[in-house]
Amino acid sequence: GVVAGKTPVLCRSVNVGVVDSIQLTDNLRGVLVKMQMTSEATRLLTKDTQIWVVRPRYGASGISGLSTLVSGSYIELEPGLSQEERRDFVGLEQPPVTPKGVPGLHITFVTDDAGSIAPGTPILYKGLSAGKIETRTFLPQRGKIEFGAFISKEFTPLVRKNTKFWNVSGVDIEVGANGLQLHAGTLESLIVGGITFGQAEGALSAPPVEDGATFVLYDSLADTKKFVMRNSLPYLLLFSGSVRGLNEDAPVEFRGVRIGTVNGVSFSYLPNDPERRVPVLIQIDPTLITDLPTESTDPAEKFVEQSVGNGLRASLKTGNLLTGQMYIDLDFQKDASAATVTEVAGYRVLPTGGSSLAELQDKASALLDKLQGLPLEETVKNATAALASIKATVEDVKKTLGGYGENGPLYQKLSETLQQLDETLRSVKSLSGAIERKPNSLIFGKPGKVAPPKGTPPP
């Protein structure tokens, strides 16, 4: 413990003062320690000076303060960089992981679960120590945990805007099409925890970050490959047709690139709509397709409004023909009528366009209407009459040439022609009957026979 008149104040192992007195604060929630500093040490007392009690500790960074088991606890003073003098300080509960003035990069991690990550947890790059976790803070309003981290100077060029950080405190098992894959960190990270980082394979180099940049801390390497939105915006889509096949968590894409997710499909979003359109709530992140600041949503909202004015529309597209799964496609439509982002029932509404399935159905219906309007039956009858006339003419010629011998080449040629005309005439009559019974058989063909159930005896 700290003892008045005995406990020294040290700065880098040099005695710069002694504890003068110890007393409780007025609210009884803390301890007030007064120190008597040497005249040479007063210049060390600046605005960002850090002070803490050195005693035996065990943490992620190892064991420290063992010497105090013999000499007793003491107060450590770490001078700051500020020139502004100060005489009152709040002592640190834990010693700082990184001393003041060490060159490097200070960044922030945000995650849903702290796990075994704590101040002092190492940050690794390909097995090498690249930094440490300095602080851990709970954010009650967001329900997340925030970590302050320090990256050493030699590794700062590797930290860029598209860098991914993930937890390597355990063993990550991934089962996929390529079999079983096992990912594990170093022995140190398995025991005390650890974080590593890198870029996705094939990713282009992004600009470096500055002090204070914020990153998502993923639970595993596999999670870094999942879709994550950094600055999402909610929008409501209203569809007049069926949205069958569109489910929650379906992707929202812009020209094949995923930029959002379907949050839900429910009439509860707009229960009093007189047109009974189907409301679909989506979330999109415009920063995934353009270079926009992530500190505020205002630039992203303006970007979406400008894009809608230039013809950006949302439409339903088929993602899988076998399962019928649908997704939302955002793209610019050349012939789109003028529209803006409106607000209904507290939701910002994006204008929608026709779905690909509805367009296909409309085109098929229009084609069938045209086919039914064509005089197909009359045309086939005329063709049949023409073929019958040709056949009669060939018969007359055959009779006329009968006297020249049936074995002659001309006679044989006429016989073959007559047989071909007979076959053509039968085909035309069959086609005429099929069209008369079902005009759309020209598109869809004849219906196939249904296979009899197993075990049914043959006819």
C-alpha positions as CSV (number, residue, x, y, z in Angstrom):
1,G,0.0,0.0,0.0
2,V,0.8,3.7,-0.2
3,V,2.1,5.2,3.0
4,A,2.4,8.9,3.7
5,G,5.9,10.1,4.2
6,K,7.4,6.9,2.9
7,T,6.0,5.9,-0.6
8,P,8.3,7.5,-3.2
9,V,7.3,9.0,-6.5
10,L,9.5,7.8,-9.4
11,C,9.9,8.9,-13.0
12,R,11.8,6.3,-15.0
13,S,13.4,4.9,-11.9
14,V,14.5,8.4,-10.7
15,N,13.1,9.6,-7.3
16,V,11.2,12.9,-8.0
17,G,9.0,13.2,-4.9
18,V,7.3,11.5,-2.0
19,V,3.7,11.0,-0.8
20,D,2.9,13.8,1.7
21,S,-0.6,12.8,2.9
22,I,-3.5,10.4,2.2
23,Q,-7.1,11.2,3.0
24,L,-10.6,10.3,1.8
25,T,-12.4,12.7,-0.6
26,D,-15.4,14.7,0.6
27,N,-17.9,12.3,-1.1
28,L,-16.1,9.3,0.4
29,R,-15.9,7.7,-3.1
30,G,-12.1,8.1,-3.6
31,V,-8.8,8.8,-2.0
32,L,-6.9,12.1,-2.1
33,V,-3.1,11.7,-2.2
34,K,-0.9,14.7,-1.9
35,M,2.7,14.5,-3.1
36,Q,5.7,16.6,-2.4
37,M,7.7,17.0,-5.6
38,T,11.4,18.1,-5.9
39,S,12.0,21.5,-7.5
40,E,13.5,19.9,-10.6
41,A,10.4,17.7,-11.1
42,T,7.8,20.5,-11.2
43,R,8.3,20.9,-15.0
44,L,7.1,17.3,-15.4
45,L,3.6,18.2,-14.1
46,T,1.8,19.1,-17.3
47,K,-1.7,18.6,-18.6
48,D,-1.2,15.1,-20.1
49,T,1.1,13.7,-17.4
50,Q,0.0,10.2,-16.2
51,I,0.2,8.9,-12.7
52,W,-0.5,5.4,-11.3
53,V,0.5,3.1,-8.4
54,V,3.0,0.4,-9.3
55,R,2.2,-3.0,-7.6
56,P,2.3,-6.6,-8.6
57,R,0.0,-7.2,-11.6
58,Y,-0.9,-10.0,-13.9
59,G,-2.5,-9.3,-17.2
60,A,-2.5,-10.0,-21.0
61,S,0.8,-8.3,-21.3
62,G,2.4,-10.5,-18.6
63,I,3.5,-10.1,-15.0
64,S,4.7,-6.7,-13.9
65,G,5.7,-5.0,-10.6
66,L,7.3,-8.0,-9.0
67,S,10.1,-5.8,-7.5
68,T,7.5,-4.1,-5.3
69,L,7.1,-7.4,-3.4
70,V,10.5,-6.5,-1.8
71,S,10.7,-2.7,-2.0
72,G,7.0,-2.0,-1.6
73,S,4.6,-0.1,-3.8
74,Y,5.5,3.3,-5.3
75,I,3.9,5.9,-7.6
76,E,5.1,6.1,-11.2
77,L,4.9,9.4,-13.1
78,E,4.9,9.4,-16.9
79,P,5.6,13.0,-18.2
80,G,3.4,14.2,-21.1
81,L,4.1,16.2,-24.2
82,S,2.0,19.3,-23.3
83,Q,3.5,22.6,-22.2
84,E,0.5,23.5,-20.1
85,E,1.2,23.1,-16.4
86,R,-1.1,21.2,-14.1
87,R,-1.2,20.3,-10.4
88,D,-4.2,18.0,-9.9
89,F,-4.5,14.6,-11.6
90,V,-6.7,11.5,-11.7
91,G,-4.7,8.4,-11.0
92,L,-4.9,5.6,-13.5
93,E,-6.4,2.3,-12.3
94,Q,-4.1,0.4,-14.7
95,P,-0.7,1.5,-16.0
96,P,-0.7,2.7,-19.6
97,V,0.2,0.0,-22.2
98,T,2.1,2.4,-24.4
99,P,4.3,5.2,-23.0
100,K,3.7,8.8,-24.2
101,G,5.6,9.9,-27.2
102,V,6.2,6.5,-28.7
103,P,5.7,6.9,-32.5
104,G,2.9,4.9,-34.0
105,L,-0.8,4.9,-34.8
106,H,-3.7,5.1,-32.4
107,I,-7.0,3.5,-33.7
108,T,-10.3,2.3,-32.3
109,F,-12.1,-1.1,-32.6
110,V,-15.8,-1.6,-32.1
111,T,-17.3,-5.1,-31.5
112,D,-20.4,-6.8,-30.0
113,D,-18.5,-9.1,-27.7
114,A,-15.2,-8.4,-25.9
115,G,-14.4,-12.1,-25.3
116,S,-10.9,-12.4,-23.8
117,I,-9.7,-9.1,-25.3
118,A,-8.4,-6.7,-22.6
119,P,-5.9,-3.9,-22.2
120,G,-2.5,-5.3,-23.0
121,T,-3.8,-7.9,-25.5
122,P,-1.2,-8.2,-28.3
123,I,-2.0,-7.2,-31.9
124,L,-0.1,-9.5,-34.3
125,Y,0.8,-9.4,-38.0
126,K,1.9,-12.7,-39.4
127,G,3.0,-13.8,-35.9
128,L,5.0,-10.6,-35.2
129,S,4.0,-8.2,-32.4
130,A,2.5,-5.1,-34.2
131,G,0.8,-3.3,-31.3
132,K,-1.4,-3.7,-28.2
133,I,-4.9,-3.0,-26.9
134,E,-4.7,0.1,-24.6
135,T,-8.2,0.7,-23.3
136,R,-11.6,-1.1,-23.1
137,T,-14.9,0.8,-22.8
138,F,-18.5,-0.2,-22.8
139,L,-20.9,1.9,-24.9
140,P,-24.3,1.6,-23.2
141,Q,-26.3,3.5,-25.9
142,R,-25.1,1.3,-28.7
143,G,-24.6,-1.9,-26.7
144,K,-21.1,-2.3,-28.1
145,I,-17.6,-2.5,-26.7
146,E,-14.9,-0.1,-27.8
147,F,-11.2,-0.7,-27.7
148,G,-8.4,1.8,-28.0
149,A,-5.4,0.3,-29.7
150,F,-1.8,1.3,-30.6
151,I,0.0,0.1,-33.7
152,S,3.8,0.4,-33.8
153,K,5.4,2.8,-36.3
154,E,6.9,0.0,-38.6
155,F,3.4,-1.5,-39.1
156,T,1.4,1.6,-39.6
157,P,1.8,1.5,-43.4
158,L,-0.1,-1.8,-43.4
159,V,-3.2,-0.3,-41.7
160,R,-5.4,1.0,-44.5
161,K,-9.1,1.8,-45.0
162,N,-9.9,-1.7,-46.2
163,T,-7.8,-3.5,-43.6
164,K,-9.7,-6.2,-41.6
165,F,-9.0,-7.0,-37.9
166,W,-10.2,-10.2,-36.3
167,N,-9.9,-12.1,-33.0
168,V,-7.4,-15.0,-32.9
169,S,-8.0,-15.9,-29.3
170,G,-9.2,-19.4,-30.1
171,V,-9.5,-22.0,-32.9
172,D,-11.6,-21.2,-35.9
173,I,-13.0,-24.2,-37.8
174,E,-14.6,-23.5,-41.2
175,V,-16.4,-26.2,-43.1
176,G,-17.1,-25.5,-46.8
177,A,-16.9,-26.9,-50.3
178,N,-13.1,-27.2,-50.0
179,G,-13.4,-29.3,-46.9
180,L,-12.4,-28.6,-43.3
181,Q,-10.2,-25.6,-42.7
182,L,-8.6,-24.9,-39.3
183,H,-7.3,-21.5,-38.3
184,A,-5.4,-20.8,-35.1
185,G,-3.2,-18.0,-33.8
186,T,0.0,-18.3,-31.9
187,L,0.4,-20.1,-28.6
188,E,0.5,-16.7,-26.9
189,S,-2.8,-15.6,-28.5
190,L,-4.5,-18.9,-27.5
191,I,-3.5,-18.4,-23.9
192,V,-3.9,-14.6,-23.3
193,G,-5.9,-13.6,-26.4
194,G,-4.9,-11.7,-29.5
195,I,-5.9,-9.8,-32.6
196,T,-4.5,-10.0,-36.1
197,F,-5.1,-8.1,-39.3
198,G,-4.8,-8.2,-43.0
199,Q,-6.5,-7.4,-46.3
200,A,-8.9,-9.6,-48.3
201,E,-7.2,-11.7,-51.1
202,G,-7.2,-9.7,-54.3
203,A,-8.2,-6.5,-52.7
204,L,-6.7,-3.3,-54.1
205,S,-4.6,-1.2,-51.9
206,A,-6.6,1.5,-50.1
207,P,-5.4,4.9,-48.7
208,P,-3.7,4.8,-45.3
209,V,-5.7,5.9,-42.2
210,E,-5.0,8.7,-39.7
211,D,-5.0,8.7,-35.9
212,G,-8.4,7.9,-34.5
213,A,-9.7,5.8,-37.3
214,T,-12.4,3.2,-36.3
215,F,-12.5,-0.4,-37.5
216,V,-14.9,-3.3,-36.9
217,L,-13.3,-6.1,-34.8
218,Y,-14.5,-9.4,-36.2
219,D,-14.9,-12.6,-34.2
220,S,-13.0,-14.7,-36.7
221,L,-11.4,-14.8,-40.1
222,A,-14.6,-16.3,-41.6
223,D,-16.6,-13.3,-40.3
224,T,-14.3,-10.8,-42.2
225,K,-15.7,-12.3,-45.5
226,K,-19.3,-11.7,-44.6
227,F,-21.2,-8.6,-45.7
228,V,-21.0,-5.7,-43.2
229,M,-22.4,-2.2,-43.6
230,R,-20.5,0.6,-41.9
231,N,-22.9,3.5,-42.5
232,S,-26.4,2.1,-43.3
233,L,-29.5,4.0,-44.4
234,P,-33.0,2.7,-44.1
235,Y,-35.4,3.1,-47.0
236,L,-38.9,1.8,-47.8
237,L,-39.8,0.3,-51.2
238,L,-43.5,-0.1,-52.3
239,F,-44.3,-2.8,-54.9
240,S,-47.7,-3.1,-56.6
241,G,-47.1,-6.7,-57.8
242,S,-46.3,-9.9,-56.0
243,V,-43.0,-10.1,-53.9
244,R,-43.2,-13.9,-53.6
245,G,-39.7,-15.2,-53.1
246,L,-38.3,-12.1,-51.5
247,N,-37.2,-12.9,-47.9
248,E,-35.7,-11.2,-45.0
249,D,-31.9,-10.8,-45.3
250,A,-32.1,-11.0,-49.1
251,P,-29.4,-8.9,-50.8
252,V,-29.7,-5.4,-52.2
253,E,-27.4,-5.1,-55.1
254,F,-26.2,-2.3,-57.4
255,R,-25.0,-3.8,-60.8
256,G,-24.0,-7.0,-59.1
257,V,-22.3,-5.5,-56.1
258,R,-24.1,-6.0,-52.7
259,I,-24.7,-2.7,-50.9
260,G,-27.5,-3.6,-48.6
261,T,-29.9,-6.1,-47.0
262,V,-33.7,-6.6,-46.9
263,N,-34.8,-6.0,-43.3
264,G,-38.4,-7.1,-43.7
265,V,-41.5,-7.5,-45.9
266,S,-44.6,-6.5,-44.0
267,F,-47.8,-4.4,-44.4
268,S,-47.2,-3.2,-40.8
269,Y,-44.7,-0.6,-42.2
270,L,-47.5,1.1,-44.1
271,P,-50.9,-0.3,-42.9
272,N,-53.1,2.5,-44.2
273,D,-52.0,2.5,-47.8
274,P,-55.1,2.8,-50.0
275,E,-53.4,1.1,-52.9
276,R,-52.3,-1.9,-50.7
277,R,-48.8,-1.9,-52.1
278,V,-46.3,-4.3,-50.5
279,P,-43.8,-2.5,-48.3
280,V,-40.3,-3.7,-48.2
281,L,-37.8,-2.2,-45.7
282,I,-34.2,-2.2,-46.8
283,Q,-30.9,-0.9,-45.5
284,I,-28.2,0.3,-47.9
285,D,-24.6,1.6,-47.5
286,P,-23.8,4.0,-50.3
287,T,-20.2,4.3,-49.0
288,L,-19.6,0.8,-50.5
289,I,-19.9,2.2,-54.1
290,T,-18.5,5.7,-53.7
291,D,-16.0,7.5,-51.6
292,L,-18.1,9.2,-49.0
293,P,-17.2,10.2,-45.4
294,T,-18.6,7.8,-42.8
295,E,-18.7,10.2,-39.8
296,S,-22.2,11.4,-40.8
297,T,-25.1,10.1,-42.9
298,D,-25.9,13.4,-44.6
299,P,-23.5,13.0,-47.5
300,A,-24.8,9.5,-48.2
301,E,-28.4,10.7,-48.1
302,K,-27.7,13.5,-50.6
303,F,-25.9,11.0,-52.8
304,V,-29.0,8.8,-52.9
305,E,-31.3,11.8,-53.6
306,Q,-29.1,12.9,-56.5
307,S,-29.0,9.3,-57.9
308,V,-32.8,9.0,-57.8
309,G,-33.1,12.3,-59.7
310,N,-30.8,10.7,-62.4
311,G,-33.0,7.6,-62.7
312,L,-32.0,5.3,-59.9
313,R,-34.8,2.8,-59.3
314,A,-35.4,-0.3,-57.2
315,S,-36.7,-3.4,-58.8
316,L,-37.3,-7.1,-58.1
317,K,-35.0,-9.6,-59.8
318,T,-34.8,-13.4,-59.7
319,G,-31.6,-14.6,-58.0
320,N,-32.2,-18.3,-58.4
321,L,-34.5,-19.9,-61.0
322,L,-34.6,-23.2,-59.1
323,T,-35.7,-21.9,-55.7
324,G,-37.4,-18.7,-56.9
325,Q,-35.5,-16.6,-54.5
326,M,-35.7,-12.8,-55.3
327,Y,-33.4,-9.9,-54.5
328,I,-33.6,-6.1,-54.8
329,D,-31.7,-4.5,-57.7
330,L,-30.8,-0.9,-57.7
331,D,-29.8,0.6,-61.1
332,F,-30.3,3.6,-63.3
333,Q,-33.2,3.3,-65.8
334,K,-33.0,5.3,-69.0
335,D,-36.7,5.8,-69.5
336,A,-37.6,6.3,-65.8
337,S,-40.1,9.1,-65.2
338,A,-39.2,12.0,-62.9
339,A,-39.2,11.0,-59.2
340,T,-37.7,12.0,-55.8
341,V,-37.1,10.5,-52.4
342,T,-40.3,11.0,-50.5
343,E,-41.3,10.4,-46.9
344,V,-44.3,8.3,-45.8
345,A,-45.1,7.3,-42.2
346,G,-41.7,8.2,-41.0
347,Y,-39.9,6.2,-43.7
348,R,-37.9,7.6,-46.7
349,V,-39.3,5.9,-49.8
350,L,-37.3,5.0,-52.9
351,P,-39.1,4.9,-56.2
352,T,-39.5,1.4,-57.7
353,G,-39.5,0.1,-61.3
354,G,-41.0,-3.0,-62.8
355,S,-39.7,-6.4,-61.9
356,S,-38.0,-8.6,-64.4
357,L,-40.5,-11.4,-63.9
358,A,-43.5,-9.1,-64.5
359,E,-41.8,-7.7,-67.6
360,L,-41.3,-11.2,-68.9
361,Q,-44.9,-12.1,-68.2
362,D,-46.2,-9.0,-70.0
363,K,-44.0,-9.7,-73.1
364,A,-45.2,-13.4,-73.2
365,S,-48.9,-12.3,-72.9
366,A,-48.4,-9.7,-75.7
367,L,-46.8,-12.3,-77.9
368,L,-49.7,-14.7,-77.3
369,D,-52.2,-12.0,-78.1
370,K,-50.4,-11.3,-81.4
371,L,-50.4,-15.0,-82.3
372,Q,-54.0,-15.4,-81.6
373,G,-54.8,-12.3,-83.8
374,L,-53.0,-13.8,-86.8
375,P,-55.1,-15.6,-89.5
376,L,-53.2,-18.8,-88.9
377,E,-56.1,-21.1,-89.7
378,E,-56.8,-19.4,-93.0
379,T,-53.1,-19.4,-93.9
380,V,-52.8,-23.2,-93.2
381,K,-55.9,-23.9,-95.3
382,N,-54.5,-21.9,-98.2
383,A,-51.2,-23.8,-97.9
384,T,-53.1,-27.1,-97.8
385,A,-55.1,-26.2,-101.0
386,A,-51.9,-25.2,-102.8
387,L,-50.2,-28.5,-101.9
388,A,-53.3,-30.4,-103.1
389,S,-53.2,-28.5,-106.4
390,I,-49.5,-29.3,-106.8
391,K,-50.2,-33.0,-106.1
392,A,-52.9,-33.1,-108.7
393,T,-50.6,-31.5,-111.3
394,V,-47.9,-34.1,-110.5
395,E,-50.5,-36.9,-110.9
396,D,-51.5,-35.6,-114.3
397,V,-47.9,-35.4,-115.4
398,K,-47.3,-38.9,-114.1
399,K,-50.1,-40.3,-116.1
400,T,-49.0,-38.4,-119.2
401,L,-45.5,-39.9,-118.9
402,G,-46.7,-43.4,-118.0
403,G,-46.1,-44.5,-121.6
404,Y,-42.5,-43.7,-121.5
405,G,-41.8,-46.5,-119.1
406,E,-42.0,-46.8,-115.3
407,N,-38.3,-47.5,-115.1
408,G,-37.3,-44.3,-116.7
409,P,-35.4,-41.7,-114.6
410,L,-38.0,-39.0,-115.2
411,Y,-40.8,-41.2,-113.9
412,Q,-38.8,-42.2,-110.8
413,K,-38.1,-38.6,-110.0
414,L,-41.8,-37.6,-110.3
415,S,-42.7,-40.5,-108.0
416,E,-40.3,-39.3,-105.3
417,T,-41.6,-35.8,-105.6
418,L,-45.2,-37.0,-105.2
419,Q,-44.2,-38.9,-102.0
420,Q,-42.6,-35.8,-100.5
421,L,-45.7,-33.8,-101.3
422,D,-47.9,-36.4,-99.5
423,E,-45.7,-36.2,-96.4
424,T,-45.7,-32.4,-96.4
425,L,-49.5,-32.3,-96.8
426,R,-49.9,-34.6,-93.8
427,S,-47.6,-32.4,-91.7
428,V,-49.5,-29.2,-92.6
429,K,-52.8,-30.8,-91.7
430,S,-51.4,-32.0,-88.3
431,L,-50.1,-28.5,-87.7
432,S,-53.4,-26.9,-88.6
433,G,-55.2,-29.2,-86.2
434,A,-52.8,-28.4,-83.3
435,I,-53.1,-24.6,-83.8
436,E,-56.8,-24.8,-84.0
437,R,-56.9,-26.7,-80.7
438,K,-54.2,-24.6,-78.8
439,P,-52.8,-21.5,-80.5
440,N,-50.0,-21.0,-78.0
441,S,-48.6,-24.5,-78.8
442,L,-46.2,-22.6,-81.3
443,I,-44.4,-21.2,-78.2
444,F,-44.8,-23.8,-75.5
445,G,-45.0,-26.9,-77.6
446,K,-47.2,-30.0,-77.1
447,P,-47.8,-31.0,-73.4
448,G,-45.8,-34.0,-72.5
449,K,-47.4,-37.2,-71.2
450,V,-47.5,-37.6,-67.5
451,A,-45.5,-40.7,-66.4
452,P,-47.7,-43.3,-64.7
453,P,-47.1,-44.0,-61.0
454,K,-44.6,-46.7,-60.1
455,G,-46.2,-50.1,-60.0
456,T,-48.8,-49.3,-62.6
457,P,-49.0,-52.2,-65.2
458,P,-48.4,-51.3,-68.8
459,P,-51.6,-50.9,-71.0
